[in-house]
Amino acid sequence: MSQSLVGIKAYSFALSVISLYKKLTATCNEYTLSKQLLRSGTAIGALCREAEHAQSRADFLNKMNIALKEANETEYWLMLLKDSDYISPADYDLLHPACNELISMLVTIVKTTKSSLNK
């Protein structure tokens, strides 16, 4: 079975988050905020991957809802890192659009799945 589009994009995004984490820890000696970003930014793809083999539609919805929460949290950490000058606006501008795209995709998946469960 092929991986979903959201899963592919989440994996690519996770790789970008890992790169930023490496940069923050190596150049800024910043470990607290960057660790939070690493955790939430990589969890999105892991949850999408789990959802591919969900036990039921309700389980799928639950995993995608959690992935959405993680994406939203990731956006928060990105904004905080930018506004506290740990990352440059250019670094932020590289990751933020991808994060927003994931949030939009996950919102659509959650809404569609909810409506199909309520029928």
Backbone as numpy.savetxt, mean C-alpha at the origin, in Angstrom:
# Nx Ny Nz CAx CAy CAz Cx Cy Cz
-2.63 -19.50 -12.10 -3.48 -18.32 -12.10 -2.59 -17.08 -12.10
-2.92 -16.12 -12.92 -2.11 -14.91 -12.99 -2.50 -13.97 -11.85
-1.54 -13.15 -11.47 -1.76 -12.20 -10.39 -2.62 -11.05 -10.90
-3.43 -10.48 -10.03 -4.30 -9.37 -10.39 -3.50 -8.10 -10.66
-4.12 -7.19 -11.36 -3.48 -5.91 -11.67 -3.14 -5.16 -10.38
-4.07 -5.14 -9.43 -3.79 -4.45 -8.17 -2.63 -5.13 -7.44
-2.54 -6.44 -7.52 -1.43 -7.16 -6.91 -0.10 -6.82 -7.55
-0.09 -6.71 -8.85 1.14 -6.36 -9.58 1.58 -4.94 -9.21
0.62 -4.01 -9.19 0.95 -2.63 -8.84 1.39 -2.51 -7.38
0.77 -3.29 -6.50 1.15 -3.26 -5.09 2.56 -3.81 -4.89
2.92 -4.82 -5.67 4.27 -5.39 -5.58 5.31 -4.37 -6.04
5.04 -3.72 -7.14 5.94 -2.69 -7.66 6.07 -1.54 -6.65
4.95 -1.15 -6.07 4.96 -0.10 -5.06 5.78 -0.52 -3.84
5.64 -1.76 -3.42 6.41 -2.27 -2.27 7.91 -2.18 -2.54
8.32 -2.50 -3.76 9.74 -2.38 -4.11 10.22 -0.93 -3.99
9.39 0.00 -4.40 9.74 1.43 -4.28 9.83 1.85 -2.81
8.92 1.34 -2.00 8.93 1.64 -0.57 10.20 1.08 0.08
10.58 -0.12 -0.31 11.80 -0.73 0.22 13.02 0.12 -0.14
13.07 0.60 -1.36 14.18 1.46 -1.79 14.24 2.74 -0.96
13.07 3.34 -0.73 13.03 4.56 0.07 13.45 4.27 1.51
13.01 3.14 2.05 13.40 2.74 3.41 14.92 2.61 3.52
15.53 1.95 2.54 16.99 1.79 2.54 17.67 3.15 2.52
17.15 4.05 1.70 17.73 5.40 1.60 17.60 6.15 2.92
16.42 6.08 3.54 16.19 6.80 4.79 17.07 6.28 5.92
17.23 4.99 5.99 18.05 4.43 7.07 19.53 4.67 6.82
19.95 4.67 5.58 21.38 4.84 5.26 21.82 6.31 5.33
21.00 7.20 4.79 21.44 8.60 4.69 20.94 9.48 5.84
19.78 9.18 6.38 19.20 10.04 7.42 19.24 9.41 8.81
19.63 8.16 8.88 19.57 7.42 10.15 18.17 7.51 10.76
17.17 7.48 9.92 15.78 7.56 10.37 15.21 6.14 10.36
14.79 5.66 11.52 14.32 4.28 11.62 12.87 4.14 12.04
12.33 5.09 12.75 10.99 4.94 13.31 9.90 5.14 12.25
9.86 6.30 11.64 8.84 6.57 10.63 9.03 5.69 9.40
10.28 5.50 9.00 10.54 4.70 7.81 10.14 3.24 8.03
10.27 2.75 9.24 9.87 1.36 9.53 8.35 1.22 9.42
7.63 2.24 9.87 6.17 2.24 9.74 5.77 2.24 8.26
6.46 3.07 7.48 6.20 3.12 6.04 6.49 1.77 5.40
7.61 1.17 5.77 7.98 -0.14 5.22 6.92 -1.19 5.55
6.46 -1.20 6.78 5.48 -2.19 7.21 4.16 -2.04 6.45
3.63 -0.82 6.44 2.33 -0.63 5.79 2.43 -0.69 4.26
3.52 -0.17 3.72 3.68 -0.15 2.27 3.88 -1.51 1.64
4.47 -2.44 2.39 4.65 -3.79 1.87 3.46 -4.69 2.20
2.69 -4.32 3.21 1.53 -5.12 3.60 0.43 -5.10 2.53
0.35 -4.02 1.78 -0.70 -3.89 0.76 -0.64 -5.07 -0.21
0.52 -5.31 -0.77 0.69 -6.39 -1.73 0.51 -7.77 -1.10
0.99 -7.92 0.13 0.83 -9.21 0.82 -0.64 -9.54 1.02
-1.43 -8.55 1.37 -2.86 -8.77 1.57 -3.57 -9.05 0.25
-3.17 -8.35 -0.80 -3.75 -8.64 -2.13 -3.43 -10.07 -2.54
-2.21 -10.50 -2.25 -1.80 -11.87 -2.58 -2.61 -12.88 -1.79
-2.81 -12.60 -0.49 -3.64 -13.48 0.34 -5.07 -13.57 -0.20
-5.58 -12.44 -0.65 -6.96 -12.39 -1.14 -7.17 -13.26 -2.37
-6.11 -13.51 -3.13 -6.23 -14.35 -4.32 -6.70 -15.77 -3.97
-6.43 -16.20 -2.76 -6.83 -17.54 -2.33 -7.73 -17.46 -1.10
-8.58 -16.45 -1.08 -9.51 -16.29 0.03 -10.46 -17.48 0.10
-10.91 -17.77 1.30 -11.80 -18.91 1.51 -13.23 -18.63 1.08
-13.58 -17.36 1.00 -14.93 -16.98 0.61 -14.90 -15.53 0.11
-16.03 -15.08 -0.43 -16.14 -13.69 -0.87 -15.98 -12.74 0.33
-16.54 -13.16 1.48 -16.42 -12.34 2.68 -14.96 -12.25 3.13
-14.22 -13.35 3.03 -12.80 -13.36 3.38 -12.02 -12.47 2.41
-12.35 -12.56 1.12 -11.73 -11.71 0.10 -11.97 -10.23 0.45
-13.21 -9.90 0.76 -13.56 -8.52 1.09 -12.79 -8.05 2.32
-12.68 -8.90 3.32 -11.95 -8.54 4.53 -10.49 -8.23 4.22
-9.85 -9.07 3.43 -8.44 -8.86 3.10 -8.25 -7.59 2.27
-9.15 -7.33 1.34 -9.05 -6.12 0.54 -9.34 -4.87 1.37
-10.24 -4.97 2.31 -10.49 -3.85 3.22 -9.25 -3.52 4.04
-8.57 -4.55 4.52 -7.35 -4.33 5.30 -6.26 -3.76 4.40
-6.16 -4.24 3.16 -5.19 -3.69 2.21 -5.46 -2.20 1.98
-6.73 -1.83 1.88 -7.11 -0.43 1.72 -6.67 0.39 2.94
-6.88 -0.14 4.12 -6.44 0.56 5.33 -4.93 0.75 5.34
-4.20 -0.29 4.93 -2.74 -0.19 4.88 -2.29 0.84 3.85
-2.97 0.91 2.72 -2.63 1.90 1.69 -2.88 3.32 2.21
-3.98 3.48 2.91 -4.30 4.78 3.50 -3.26 5.17 4.55
-2.86 4.21 5.38 -1.82 4.46 6.38 -0.49 4.81 5.71
-0.18 4.13 4.63 1.06 4.41 3.90 1.07 5.84 3.39
-0.07 6.29 2.88 -0.16 7.67 2.41 0.14 8.63 3.57
-0.36 8.33 4.74 -0.11 9.16 5.92 1.39 9.24 6.22
2.08 8.08 6.23 3.51 8.08 6.54 4.31 8.83 5.47
3.90 8.70 4.21 4.57 9.45 3.15 4.42 10.96 3.36
3.22 11.39 3.69 2.98 12.81 3.92 3.79 13.31 5.12
3.82 12.52 6.17 4.56 12.90 7.37 6.06 12.99 7.10
6.58 12.02 6.37 8.01 12.06 6.02 8.35 13.28 5.16
7.46 13.62 4.25 7.68 14.80 3.40 7.59 16.08 4.22
6.55 16.20 5.01 6.33 17.43 5.77 7.34 17.63 6.90
8.01 16.56 7.31 9.05 16.68 8.33 10.44 16.77 7.69
10.47 16.88 6.38 11.71 17.04 5.60 12.65 15.84 5.65
12.12 14.65 5.93 12.95 13.45 5.82 13.08 13.01 4.37
12.03 13.26 3.58 12.12 12.97 2.16 11.85 14.26 1.38
12.43 14.33 0.23 12.26 15.51 -0.61 10.89 15.48 -1.30
10.42 16.64 -1.72 9.19 16.65 -2.50 9.30 15.75 -3.74
10.49 15.66 -4.33 10.67 14.80 -5.51 10.48 13.33 -5.16
11.03 12.88 -4.02 10.82 11.50 -3.58 9.34 11.23 -3.30
8.72 12.20 -2.65 7.29 12.09 -2.37 6.49 11.98 -3.66
6.83 12.83 -4.63 6.11 12.83 -5.91 6.31 11.55 -6.71
7.35 10.80 -6.41 7.55 9.50 -7.07 6.63 8.43 -6.50
6.39 8.48 -5.20 5.60 7.43 -4.54 4.13 7.76 -4.36
3.83 9.00 -4.10 2.45 9.36 -3.76 1.42 9.02 -4.85
1.70 9.31 -6.12 0.70 8.94 -7.15 0.42 7.43 -7.19
1.44 6.62 -7.01 1.24 5.17 -7.02 0.41 4.74 -5.81
0.64 5.38 -4.68 -0.13 5.07 -3.48 -1.60 5.46 -3.69
-1.82 6.64 -4.26 -3.20 7.08 -4.55 -3.89 6.16 -5.54
-3.15 5.68 -6.52 -3.73 4.75 -7.50 -4.15 3.46 -6.81
-3.31 2.96 -5.91 -3.67 1.75 -5.16 -4.91 1.98 -4.31
-4.97 3.12 -3.65 -6.15 3.43 -2.84 -7.40 3.44 -3.71
-7.33 4.09 -4.86 -8.49 4.14 -5.77 -8.91 2.76 -6.24
-7.93 1.96 -6.61 -8.24 0.60 -7.07 -8.88 -0.23 -5.95
-8.33 -0.11 -4.76 -8.85 -0.89 -3.63 -10.24 -0.43 -3.22
-10.49 0.87 -3.28 -11.84 1.38 -2.98 -12.85 0.77 -3.96
-12.49 0.75 -5.23 -13.37 0.18 -6.25 -13.62 -1.31 -6.00
-12.57 -2.04 -5.70 -12.69 -3.48 -5.43 -13.60 -3.72 -4.22
-13.38 -2.95 -3.16 -14.18 -3.12 -1.94 -15.64 -2.80 -2.22
-15.91 -1.69 -2.90 -17.30 -1.31 -3.20 -17.98 -2.35 -4.08
-17.29 -2.81 -5.11 -17.86 -3.80 -6.02 -18.14 -5.11 -5.30
-17.21 -5.53 -4.47 -17.38 -6.78 -3.74 -18.52 -6.67 -2.73
-18.60 -5.55 -2.04 -19.70 -5.33 -1.09 -21.05 -5.40 -1.78
-21.13 -4.75 -2.94 -22.42 -4.75 -3.64 -22.78 -6.12 -4.14
-21.79 -6.92 -4.53 -22.11 -8.29 -4.99 -22.49 -9.19 -3.82
-22.00 -8.91 -2.64 -22.37 -9.71 -1.47 -23.77 -9.37 -0.97
-24.21 -8.14 -1.23 -25.52 -7.69 -0.76 -26.67 -8.06 -1.70
-26.34 -8.71 -2.80 -27.40 -9.07 -3.77 -28.05 -10.37 -3.39
